[in-house]
């Protein structure tokens, strides 16, 4: 993943409604959610959600597919993993395993005092 793609991804996530939509879609996994269900869960008007999903899609973080009359949105897991990989590739002097998230939101071993 190049720097331009990372900036686009992080920029797309740097907004409250887009971040909430992305997190909801991450929880759903590859099955995703219909746009209407996602709008309802987030308490957003469909047109507002459509705008935000478009921004996430343009950044490559969200994909859509048609299923009958519904449009199903899901996270592009490969792109998301690439973004995370870019952010952590040199973590703790190249030992990215130490940067894996743990319950409580802290990385394991590179925090001052060993974690």
N, C-alpha and C positions, 0 to 999 in steps of 0.2 A: 504494500500500500504506500502510495507516495504522499508527501506532505500536503499537497493540494487536496487530495481525497480526505485526509485526516481533518483538515481545517473545515471542509464542507460538512463532514459528519458531526464534528463537535459543534459547529455553528448551528446545524439543524437541531441538535439536542439542547441548545442553550436558550430554550423558551419553555415556560411552564407547561403549556398544553401539549406541546410536541413531546416533551420529556415524559409526561404522564401517559400519553398514547403509546410511546415506545415501550415504556415499562410494562404496560398492560399487555402489549403484543408479545413481549419477551416471555411473560408468564404463560401465554397461550401456546408457545412453541410453534412448530411448523404448520399446525392446523390453522392458526390465525383466528380472526374474528370478522364477521360481516361488519361493514361500515356502520350500519344503523345500531347494532349492538354496542359497538365501541363508543359511538356518540352518546348513547344512553348511559353507559357506565361512567363516562367522564362528565356527563352533564353539559355537553356541548351541542350547539345547533349543528345539524348535518353539514351546512355550508362552511361553517367555521372549521369543523373537523376535516372536511375535504381539503381546505387550504393547508392545514397543518400536515396532513398525510402526504400532500403533494410535495411539501418541503422535505419531509423525511425520505420520500421516494426519490426526489432529485439528488439527494445526497447518497443514494444507494443503500440506505439502511432498511427500507421497507419495500416489500414487493406486493403486488396485487394480482388477483386472478378472478376471472368471472366464473361464477357457479350459478347457472340459471340466470335469474334476475338480480342476484346478489353480487356485490364485489367484496371479496374476502381479502383482508390485509394481513400480512405476516411479516415478521422480522426476517431480513436476509441474514441468516445465522453466519454464513461464511464471511460476509462483509463486516458484521459485528465482531466476529472473532479476529479478523484482520486488524480492525481498529484497536481492539484491546491489546493485541500482540504488538502493534506499533508503539502503543503507550508504555508497555512493560518490557520491551525487548532488551533494554540495557539496565533493567532494575537491579539494584544491589550489585553493581559492578558485573553485570552480565549473568547473574544467577536469578533468572526470572521465576524459578520455582518459589523463591522466597517472597514473591509479590502476589501469590495467590490469595484471594480474599478468604477471610475467616469469619465465623459468626461474630457479630459485634462490629463488623466493618473495618477491622484492622488487618494489615498485611502481617505475615507471620514473623519473619526474622530480621528485617533490615531496619526496624524502628530503633531509635536510641535505646540502649539497654537490652537489646536482643529481642524485642518483640512485645 
